[in-house]
């Protein structure tokens, strides 16, 4: 059974399964996060949805580069969780299956290409408080 974080499913609401891959990128006592401005204004672990037919590892590399501008190496899956939420950018209710990895940030290629995203290095303990998703925060807390 995969642990749930956040709100429980709403009775009678239909949810679409949305798998995603997210990564913890520690370096020294810091961790690379993405800050999504605009509609959300929140710190997040880099990552996102896995497209149909896409393997989680290429999805993870793609999402990290889009959201932070960094290349990563040696991703290792450390766990997973699920959460039920409304995704306004897609106008759908989703059961997000969040696969969490840890990897090494190896090369900054440039600025993020994802609109309203910026790469931010935060102290790990601070990130464990600031990251918006409670599931992501729980995984970051394991690094402390």
Steps between C-alpha positions, in 0.01 A plus 500: 500500500633843405471765770270795433589859585264795488124495474310170474310416183164675474216247502340476157776699325665321207879527488739434214825325591792737437844343556789735564872489577659744745856524628697610803828660386718553808841667484679560826234618744277644227242360261406624154134597481286673247292804583185523293375858486174626358193291577667288771788699658651196667821305548497149355727205441597502132300257294160447353269282301610190315357513149314194364755246377789686667730325750535678839878558469493691168196690632699595809797624296269700270304659784810594702660667201179686411436619857854570624737506203713227662616159380492219756673162540442168673131530596390237752135448593449540876123468527158614391183656631163604365284804535158604377470848356345725241746605229375837373759516222341186351146555634488149645489313827801273541628224720867588473739208543822674594820297457784658698866470401831627630775598255808716458477841337797498262483790255307823469409527131322834524182659627177302537289494183176426684302827534498657847757252639832583659768279652566570870753342734356477853644359821347153536331578833347817353379313189333243728290790633441696177420238236128514431422128467483317834614177335807666350576665837487160672762361262723807537481462879674162461810690382530697827 
